[in-house]
Structure formats: structure tokens, C-alpha cells
Amino acid sequence: MKYAQLVVGPAGSGKSTYCAAVQLHCKTIGRTVFVVNLDPAAEQFNYDCAVDVRDLVSVEDVLEEEELAMGPNGALVYCMEYLADNLEWLHGHLNEGEDDYFLFDCPGQIELYSHLPVMRQIVQALCAWNFSVCSIFVMDTTFCLDPTKFMSATLTALSTTVSMQTPAVNVLSKMDLLSVEDRKTVGEIVDGELQNAIGKEGRGQWEERHRKLTEAIATVIDDYSMIRFIPLDIEDEGSIEGRRQCDTIR
């Protein structure tokens, strides 16, 4: 059985850093892992890239095509749809060992998960190629310092999980950058205290008008526990090892 983690989340959330940290950790424990860049708009990354979608199609190349006349977002969607139409190219570049482990560094534009079938097509292809697939949703921890932003991030993670239809683990990145006090705040919100955190917030005119809706959504998030985030500290080997073993979830 081959294993695949699709690392997803908003742009700038730390997906590439996560991939680099897991790859480095795997080297130290003697586990081979291959990182695949699926972002056709990527400029640089600090991991060893085994497969790069930009060798097939890139946003830069599409933007240079005057006949297409596309902006950056349209070019990205075009590239991902082109990849979906040429998945045999991807298949041909993936190793065929029985125990290969792959991290797929995915683009962060939400429309690829919210209302386009591209990422789901990639998941279906990987499953057909005998991969055990899970997704890792990476969110910048600083969003959790604001309860309403955390609520938005949670709904985005839920939407992404439903769209991709894979077992999922939700990770809070950049924990190592927080102060002790901020880590405490994040811990309270992540541990199911979102309602209390929202209740402590100051309320402007907008917040007061939508208070009942906000509190109702927070109640659903806390009570049903549909989405839980796990803090990740890339300086903690134990924290990274836990995420590496995400391929065991079903």
C-alpha cells in the first residue's frame, strides 16, 4: 500500500513548511518520503521536490499566453484543470514501490475546493492507483487568537473536508512563534471553549447585529466536534511524528 497526504489550506498557512519539516523528520528516522508540488504558481520551497507540476504546466507560462488573456486566479484554475485532464502524467512520475510515502503540497486558493471538482478528481485518481489517501488541513495559528477568525477557519476546513471526501487531520501551524500567553489562548479555543471566547469579545455595531448567528455557529462547532485542530510545533519531533503517522487514519 502506498500512502499520500494531501496538504491543503489557505495560501501562506505553512503548507510548504509542513512538508519540509515532515521530510526532514523522515530522513532522521530512516523513512523515505517524496514531496510533490501541486501548486503551479509556486515560486520556491525548501524541500527536495520529487515531482513538480510546473514541469507540466505553470501559471507563469499561462500568463504569457496572450490568446488565453487570463489573470493570476484564472491561470491557476486553468493549470489545475489541465493537470486533472492529464493525470497520467502525474501517475507516470510517481514511484511504484509498495510502501512509498508521498506528501502533496497543494495550492491554497479556496475555489479549488469549494466549487471546482479538480482536487476531488486527484483524490479519486490516487485511490485508483492504490494509494491510501488522507488530507492535512493546515491553518496559521495566529487566526486562532481571534475567535471569529477561528470560526471562519473551522468552517473552511469543514467545507474542504466535505469536498475532498478523505479522512482528514486539521493542523495549527506556527505554534513555535507564539508567546506562552497566546498559546494558552489558542488552547482554550481549540479545546472547545469557542463560545466563551466569543462571549468575551468586545462588540461593535456589526457584531451586535449578528451576535445570535455567531453564537449559534460557535455552539455547533463546540457541541458537535466535527472539526478539531491539533497544534503543530515544527521544533518538536514528537509533534511532527504524530502528523507523519496520519496515513493510519480511516
Secondary structure, 3 states (H helix, E strand, C coil): CEEEEEEECCCCCCHHHHHHHHHHHHHHCCCCCEEEECCCCCCCCCCCEEEEHHHCCCHHHHHCCCCCCCCHHHHHHHHHHHHHHCHHHHHHHCCCCCCCEEEEECCCCCHHHHCCCHHHHHHHHHHHCCEEEEEEEEEEHHHHHCHHHHHHHHHHHHHHHHHHCCCEEEEEECHHHCCHHHHHHHHHHHCCCHHHHHHHCCCCHHHHHCHHHHHHHHHHHHHHCCCCEEECCCCCHHHHHHHHHHHHCC
